[in-house]
Amino acid sequence: MPITTLSSHELSRHLGRARRAAKDGPVIITNWGKPAHVLMSFDEYKRLTGKKKTLGELLAYPGTEDVELPLPDCSELAKPIDMS
């Protein structure tokens, strides 16, 4: 994934170039030589900010009714103790 860097002045003059570059990777926009903003595709933004699904949500999807989820036997987790 290539990273493109443009100054804010270059961005204002070459917005189309920046938009095309953002399809392939992030575009770092600088102010006075320092990174200030990042331009990216909306798909990449959604990927980065998307909410992670819980196990329950994933198992609620259609077609997952027959999914077997191997769970450890409770005896593997706890051992009986002698209370005498």
ROGU-525209 format. One line per field, with one value per atom (N, C-alpha, C): residue number from 1; x, y, z; residue in one letter. Coordinates in Angstrom, 3 decimals, always signed. Example, Ala and Ser with C-alpha at 12.3 -4.5 7.8 and 13.67 -1.06 7.14 Angstrom:
BEGIN
nr <- [1,1,1,2,2,2] $
x <- [+13.190,+12.300,+13.200,+12.850,+13.670,+12.900] $
y <- [-5.690,-4.500,-3.300,-2.250,-1.060,+0.030] $
z <- [+7.800,+7.800,+7.800,+7.080,+7.140,+7.870] $
rest <- [A,A,A,S,S,S] $
//
This chain:
BEGIN
nr <- [1,1,1,2,2,2,3,3,3,4,4,4,5,5,5,6,6,6,7,7,7,8,8,8,9,9,9,10,10,10,11,11,11,12,12,12,13,13,13,14,14,14,15,15,15,16,16,16,17,17,17,18,18,18,19,19,19,20,20,20,21,21,21,22,22,22,23,23,23,24,24,24,25,25,25,26,26,26,27,27,27,28,28,28,29,29,29,30,30,30,31,31,31,32,32,32,33,33,33,34,34,34,35,35,35,36,36,36,37,37,37,38,38,38,39,39,39,40,40,40,41,41,41,42,42,42,43,43,43,44,44,44,45,45,45,46,46,46,47,47,47,48,48,48,49,49,49,50,50,50,51,51,51,52,52,52,53,53,53,54,54,54,55,55,55,56,56,56,57,57,57,58,58,58,59,59,59,60,60,60,61,61,61,62,62,62,63,63,63,64,64,64,65,65,65,66,66,66,67,67,67,68,68,68,69,69,69,70,70,70,71,71,71,72,72,72,73,73,73,74,74,74,75,75,75,76,76,76,77,77,77,78,78,78,79,79,79,80,80,80,81,81,81,82,82,82,83,83,83,84,84,84] $
x <- [+0.846,+0.000,+0.901,+0.933,+1.789,+1.220,+2.106,+1.718,+2.163,+1.231,+1.519,+1.521,+2.443,+2.497,+2.365,+1.440,+1.229,+1.161,+1.663,+1.479,+0.046,-0.449,-1.808,-1.920,-0.846,-0.836,-0.968,-0.208,-0.300,-1.693,-2.278,-3.619,-4.622,-4.547,-5.506,-5.330,-4.127,-3.870,-4.107,-3.992,-4.061,-5.013,-6.228,-7.190,-7.490,-7.631,-7.898,-6.792,-5.549,-4.403,-4.471,-4.816,-4.906,-6.023,-7.156,-8.278,-7.902,-7.203,-6.774,-5.768,-4.850,-3.842,-4.486,-5.557,-6.229,-6.897,-7.149,-7.714,-6.703,-5.405,-4.343,-3.721,-3.914,-3.314,-3.527,-3.103,-3.337,-2.546,-3.139,-2.477,-2.275,-1.034,-0.722,-0.623,-1.376,-1.381,-0.617,+0.368,+1.223,+0.919,+1.136,+1.116,+2.484,+3.170,+4.507,+5.451,+5.286,+6.189,+5.873,+4.821,+4.459,+3.124,+3.000,+1.732,+0.585,-0.513,-1.655,-2.960,-3.118,-4.365,-4.041,-5.018,-4.872,-6.128,-5.938,-7.034,-6.994,-8.156,-8.221,-9.558,-9.665,-10.930,-11.959,-13.229,-14.285,-14.305,-14.007,-13.950,-12.886,-11.726,-10.665,-11.093,-11.764,-12.273,-13.249,-14.178,-15.144,-14.435,-13.408,-12.668,-11.996,-11.427,-10.709,-11.638,-12.829,-13.725,-14.880,-14.960,-16.073,-16.106,-17.324,-17.509,-17.229,-16.471,-16.200,-17.459,-17.745,-18.931,-18.626,-19.632,-19.502,-19.743,-19.364,-19.590,-21.086,-21.909,-23.358,-23.904,-23.398,-23.843,-23.433,-22.222,-21.763,-22.581,-22.915,-23.691,-25.157,-25.616,-27.002,-27.207,-26.138,-26.271,-27.013,-27.814,-28.501,-27.483,-27.835,-26.957,-25.965,-25.998,-25.055,-25.721,-26.941,-27.675,-26.956,-26.263,-25.615,-24.136,-23.666,-22.261,-22.031,-21.041,-20.697,-19.524,-19.690,-18.660,-18.037,-16.816,-16.195,-15.855,-16.432,-16.162,-15.460,-14.540,-13.833,-14.774,-14.496,-15.254,-14.945,-15.955,-15.751,-14.700,-14.566,-13.585,-12.158,-11.978,-10.649,-10.263,-11.238,-10.971,-10.813,-11.543,-11.498,-11.253,-10.495,-10.219,-10.854,-11.424,-12.023,-10.949,-11.335,-10.393,-10.906,-10.006,-10.357,-10.652,-11.892,-12.313,-12.379,-11.824,-11.931,-10.934] $
y <- [-1.166,+0.000,+1.241,+1.953,+3.142,+4.294,+5.067,+6.261,+7.472,+8.378,+9.598,+10.760,+11.688,+12.880,+14.114,+14.986,+16.243,+17.381,+18.533,+19.715,+20.206,+21.009,+21.537,+22.381,+23.051,+23.834,+22.911,+21.802,+20.837,+20.226,+19.947,+19.370,+20.303,+21.589,+22.530,+22.635,+22.415,+22.499,+21.172,+20.050,+18.727,+17.799,+18.246,+17.439,+16.111,+16.129,+14.892,+13.871,+14.322,+13.429,+12.816,+13.626,+13.129,+12.099,+12.357,+11.407,+10.080,+10.127,+8.888,+8.136,+8.861,+8.225,+7.582,+8.183,+7.654,+6.309,+5.988,+4.669,+3.557,+3.897,+2.898,+2.898,+3.965,+4.050,+5.433,+5.626,+6.911,+8.046,+9.231,+10.438,+11.335,+11.576,+12.431,+13.864,+14.740,+16.150,+16.911,+17.674,+18.383,+19.878,+20.475,+21.928,+22.314,+23.166,+23.611,+22.430,+21.385,+20.245,+19.200,+19.412,+18.442,+17.789,+16.465,+15.782,+16.413,+16.714,+17.355,+16.585,+15.950,+15.248,+14.014,+13.110,+11.927,+11.788,+11.631,+11.382,+9.899,+9.236,+7.807,+7.510,+6.349,+5.949,+5.689,+5.821,+5.585,+4.124,+3.202,+1.778,+1.536,+2.180,+2.025,+2.638,+3.777,+4.414,+3.485,+2.883,+1.959,+0.764,+0.260,-0.894,-0.548,+0.635,+1.040,+1.377,+1.873,+2.324,+1.371,+0.295,-0.635,-1.285,-1.466,-2.101,-3.594,-4.124,-5.559,-6.281,-7.393,-8.166,-9.096,-9.295,-10.240,-11.650,-12.646,-14.028,-14.283,-13.741,-13.903,-13.327,-12.147,-11.533,-12.376,-12.910,-13.744,-15.025,-15.624,-16.869,-16.633,-15.381,-15.064,-14.929,-14.941,-14.830,-16.033,-15.828,-16.957,-17.987,-19.257,-20.331,-20.796,-20.201,-20.612,-21.492,-21.929,-22.731,-24.037,-24.614,-25.911,-25.802,-24.611,-24.439,-25.034,-25.919,-26.500,-25.727,-25.273,-24.488,-25.353,-25.821,-26.682,-25.889,-26.288,-25.651,-26.647,-26.191,-27.115,-27.677,-28.909,-29.533,-28.775,-28.552,-27.807,-28.457,-29.775,-30.449,-30.075,-29.585,-29.148,-27.837,-27.066,-25.747,-25.757,-26.649,-26.670,-28.096,-28.209,-29.522,-29.569,-30.726,-30.837,-30.739,-30.168,-30.073,-30.913,-31.364,-32.162,-31.199,-31.193,-30.288,-31.002,-32.236,-32.968,-32.512] $
z <- [+0.000,+0.000,+0.000,-1.117,-1.182,-0.358,+0.220,+0.973,+0.168,-0.079,-0.820,+0.155,-0.025,+0.823,-0.059,+0.314,-0.400,+0.604,+0.212,+1.057,+0.863,+1.776,+1.637,+0.366,-0.013,-1.255,-2.466,-2.482,-3.580,-3.645,-2.488,-2.446,-3.117,-2.813,-3.396,-4.914,-5.410,-6.846,-7.564,-6.851,-7.489,-6.727,-6.494,-5.732,-6.434,-7.748,-8.492,-8.306,-8.339,-8.119,-6.728,-5.730,-4.352,-4.226,-4.855,-4.790,-5.442,-6.566,-7.226,-6.357,-5.753,-4.895,-3.674,-3.159,-1.964,-2.231,-3.491,-3.815,-3.548,-3.628,-3.454,-2.070,-1.318,+0.009,+0.596,+1.832,+2.490,+1.836,+1.868,+1.388,+2.602,+2.953,+4.101,+3.599,+4.239,+3.866,+4.937,+4.498,+5.451,+5.469,+6.620,+6.791,+7.308,+6.579,+6.963,+7.186,+6.351,+6.394,+7.448,+8.222,+9.267,+8.923,+9.121,+8.837,+9.624,+8.921,+9.570,+9.365,+8.206,+7.884,+7.050,+6.972,+6.122,+5.279,+3.987,+3.057,+2.713,+2.799,+2.478,+1.829,+1.212,+0.601,+1.704,+1.333,+2.312,+2.750,+1.840,+2.215,+3.279,+3.132,+4.131,+5.464,+5.407,+6.624,+7.343,+6.587,+7.197,+7.812,+7.118,+7.650,+8.971,+9.049,+10.260,+11.421,+11.118,+12.188,+12.440,+11.676,+11.822,+13.191,+13.697,+15.000,+14.868,+15.778,+15.801,+16.288,+15.670,+16.034,+17.206,+18.052,+19.156,+18.621,+19.398,+19.005,+18.813,+19.695,+19.583,+18.287,+17.894,+16.639,+15.437,+15.468,+14.361,+14.254,+15.392,+15.382,+15.038,+15.065,+14.721,+13.212,+12.426,+10.975,+10.420,+9.365,+8.729,+8.240,+8.409,+7.967,+9.010,+10.195,+11.238,+12.293,+12.011,+13.001,+13.332,+12.363,+12.562,+12.926,+13.209,+13.572,+14.951,+15.035,+16.328,+16.903,+18.102,+18.765,+19.847,+19.643,+20.649,+21.910,+23.009,+24.293,+25.199,+26.017,+26.910,+27.970,+28.368,+29.448,+30.741,+31.564,+32.817,+33.706,+33.626,+34.478,+34.086,+32.866,+32.449,+33.125,+33.533,+34.090,+35.606,+36.276,+37.743,+38.224,+39.295,+39.872,+41.256,+41.612,+42.947,+44.031,+45.164,+46.284,+47.444,+48.283,+49.464,+50.605,+51.089,+52.160,+53.512,+53.625,+54.893,+55.922] $
rest <- [M,M,M,P,P,P,I,I,I,T,T,T,T,T,T,L,L,L,S,S,S,S,S,S,H,H,H,E,E,E,L,L,L,S,S,S,R,R,R,H,H,H,L,L,L,G,G,G,R,R,R,A,A,A,R,R,R,R,R,R,A,A,A,A,A,A,K,K,K,D,D,D,G,G,G,P,P,P,V,V,V,I,I,I,I,I,I,T,T,T,N,N,N,W,W,W,G,G,G,K,K,K,P,P,P,A,A,A,H,H,H,V,V,V,L,L,L,M,M,M,S,S,S,F,F,F,D,D,D,E,E,E,Y,Y,Y,K,K,K,R,R,R,L,L,L,T,T,T,G,G,G,K,K,K,K,K,K,K,K,K,T,T,T,L,L,L,G,G,G,E,E,E,L,L,L,L,L,L,A,A,A,Y,Y,Y,P,P,P,G,G,G,T,T,T,E,E,E,D,D,D,V,V,V,E,E,E,L,L,L,P,P,P,L,L,L,P,P,P,D,D,D,C,C,C,S,S,S,E,E,E,L,L,L,A,A,A,K,K,K,P,P,P,I,I,I,D,D,D,M,M,M,S,S,S] $
//
